[in-house]
Amino acid sequence: MTQARILVVEDESIVALDIQDRLESLGYDVPTPVASGEKAIEQACLLRPDLVLMDIHLQGRMDGVEAADEIRRQLGIPVIYLTANADHPTVERAKVTEPFGYVIKPFEERELHTTIEVALYKHQAERRLRESEERYRLLVELSPEAIIVQRDDSIVYANPAAANLFGAKGVDALLGRAVADFVHADHQQNFRAR
């Protein structure tokens, strides 16, 4: 298995180098730490790390919460906050960025290592789930067989083949209606929800 690459974003250079050393001793690939949110985004785009360890107070005009949000939205890279800030407003702001962890400095190496491993595992599991959901979506959408989901006599999902079978002008024309609306009266009893 390849080493996980972790980008460290910390504005205090001595702290950044200490974190880098600790992570490298744990077997992670750690490029040179950066000290600003702008540089974090730039490096994340360039290096595509597996994870970003982000301080909240940084150099430059952008703080760690803003940078983490941008990295998550643009790249989907998980972020763990590694910060001395645990006040309620900061934590609330950080939660919006959907971090994979929040470690308070000073930290124990074991705590950081465990948080990183859990975050990497969770991110990988979420990626596999998204890939599986996409395969399933394509399978259903591209199926030549009509597929519908009906709840309380109302169509809540239909694939394009179902719209074609019922002569509807697209899937949206089926949603919210009963299958029986599209079937000859002699056969409607076969399409009632059971």
C-alpha positions in Angstrom: 0.0 0.0 0.0 1.3 3.5 -0.8 2.0 6.1 1.8 -0.8 8.6 2.4 0.3 12.1 1.4 -0.7 14.8 4.0 -0.5 18.5 3.4 0.2 20.4 6.6 -1.2 24.0 6.8 0.3 25.8 9.8 1.4 29.4 10.1 4.0 28.8 12.9 7.0 27.3 11.2 8.4 25.5 14.2 5.1 23.9 14.9 4.7 23.0 11.2 8.1 21.3 11.1 7.4 19.4 14.3 4.1 18.1 12.8 5.9 17.2 9.6 8.6 15.3 11.5 6.0 13.4 13.6 3.9 12.5 10.5 7.0 11.3 8.6 8.0 9.2 11.5 4.6 7.6 11.3 5.2 6.7 7.7 3.3 9.5 5.9 4.5 11.4 2.9 4.5 15.1 4.0 5.4 17.8 1.5 6.8 21.1 2.7 4.1 22.7 5.0 2.4 25.9 4.0 1.4 28.9 6.1 -1.6 30.5 4.3 -5.0 29.5 3.1 -4.2 30.7 -0.4 -1.1 28.6 -0.5 -3.0 25.6 0.9 -5.5 25.7 -1.9 -2.7 26.1 -4.5 -0.7 23.2 -3.1 -3.8 21.0 -2.7 -4.6 21.6 -6.4 -1.0 20.8 -7.4 -0.2 17.9 -5.1 -3.6 16.3 -4.6 -2.8 15.1 -1.1 -4.9 12.4 0.5 -5.6 14.6 3.5 -5.0 18.2 4.7 -4.2 19.0 8.3 -5.4 22.6 8.7 -4.8 25.2 11.4 -7.6 27.7 11.6 -5.6 30.9 12.2 -3.3 31.4 9.2 -1.2 34.0 7.5 -2.8 35.9 4.6 -6.4 37.1 4.1 -8.0 33.6 4.2 -8.3 31.6 7.4 -8.2 27.8 7.7 -12.0 27.4 7.7 -12.3 29.3 4.4 -9.4 27.4 2.9 -10.8 24.0 4.1 -14.2 24.8 2.6 -12.6 25.7 -0.8 -10.5 22.5 -0.8 -13.5 20.4 0.0 -15.7 22.0 -2.6 -13.1 22.1 -5.4 -11.2 18.9 -4.8 -13.1 16.7 -2.3 -10.0 16.2 -0.2 -10.7 15.5 3.5 -9.6 18.1 6.1 -8.7 17.6 9.7 -8.5 20.7 11.8 -5.4 20.8 14.0 -5.8 24.0 16.0 -5.7 25.5 19.5 -9.1 27.1 18.9 -12.0 25.2 20.5 -14.4 28.1 21.2 -18.0 27.5 20.2 -18.2 30.1 17.3 -15.0 28.6 15.7 -16.2 25.1 16.0 -19.6 26.0 14.6 -17.9 27.7 11.6 -15.6 24.6 11.1 -18.5 22.2 11.2 -20.0 23.7 8.0 -16.9 22.6 6.1 -17.6 18.9 7.0 -14.2 18.2 8.5 -13.1 14.6 9.0 -11.7 15.5 12.4 -10.9 18.3 14.9 -7.8 17.9 17.0 -6.9 20.4 19.7 -3.2 21.5 20.1 -1.3 20.5 22.0 -2.1 17.0 20.9 -0.8 13.5 21.6 0.8 11.8 18.6 -1.4 8.7 19.1 -4.5 10.9 19.0 -3.4 12.6 15.8 -2.4 9.2 14.2 -5.8 7.6 15.0 -7.7 10.6 13.8 -5.8 10.6 10.5 -6.3 6.9 10.0 -10.0 7.1 10.7 -10.4 10.0 8.3 -8.5 8.3 5.5 -10.6 5.2 6.0 -13.9 7.1 6.1 -12.9 9.1 3.0 -12.1 5.9 1.1 -15.4 4.3 2.2 -17.3 7.4 1.1 -15.6 7.4 -2.3 -16.4 3.7 -2.8 -20.0 4.3 -1.9 -20.3 7.3 -4.4 -18.7 5.1 -7.1 -21.2 2.3 -6.3 -24.1 4.7 -6.4 -23.0 6.1 -9.7 -22.7 2.5 -11.2 -26.2 1.7 -9.9 -27.6 5.0 -11.3 -26.1 4.3 -14.7 -27.4 0.8 -14.7 -31.0 1.9 -14.0 -30.9 5.0 -16.2 -29.5 3.1 -19.2 -31.5 -0.1 -18.8 -33.7 -0.9 -21.7 -36.3 -2.2 -19.2 -38.8 0.1 -17.8 -38.2 0.7 -14.1 -40.5 2.7 -11.9 -40.9 3.2 -8.2 -44.4 3.8 -6.9 -45.4 5.0 -3.5 -49.1 5.4 -2.4 -50.2 5.0 -6.1 -47.9 7.8 -7.1 -44.7 7.4 -9.3 -41.7 8.7 -7.4 -39.1 7.5 -9.8 -39.0 6.3 -13.4 -36.2 5.7 -15.9 -36.2 6.9 -19.5 -37.3 3.4 -20.7 -40.5 3.8 -18.5 -41.2 7.2 -20.0 -40.8 5.7 -23.5 -43.0 2.7 -22.7 -45.8 4.9 -21.4 -45.5 7.4 -24.3 -44.6 10.2 -21.9 -42.6 13.2 -22.9 -39.8 12.5 -20.5 -39.5 11.1 -17.0 -40.9 14.3 -15.4 -44.2 13.7 -17.0 -44.6 10.5 -15.0 -43.6 11.8 -11.6 -46.4 12.3 -9.1 -48.9 10.4 -11.3 -50.3 6.9 -10.9 -49.2 4.1 -13.3 -52.8 3.4 -13.9 -53.1 6.8 -15.6 -51.0 5.4 -18.5 -52.7 2.0 -18.8 -55.9 1.1 -20.6 -58.8 0.9 -18.2 -59.2 -3.0 -18.7 -55.7 -3.5 -17.2 -55.6 -0.8 -14.5 -56.3 -3.2 -11.6 -52.9 -4.9 -12.4 -51.0 -1.6 -11.6 -52.5 -0.6 -8.2 -50.0 -0.5 -5.4 -50.1 -3.6 -3.2 
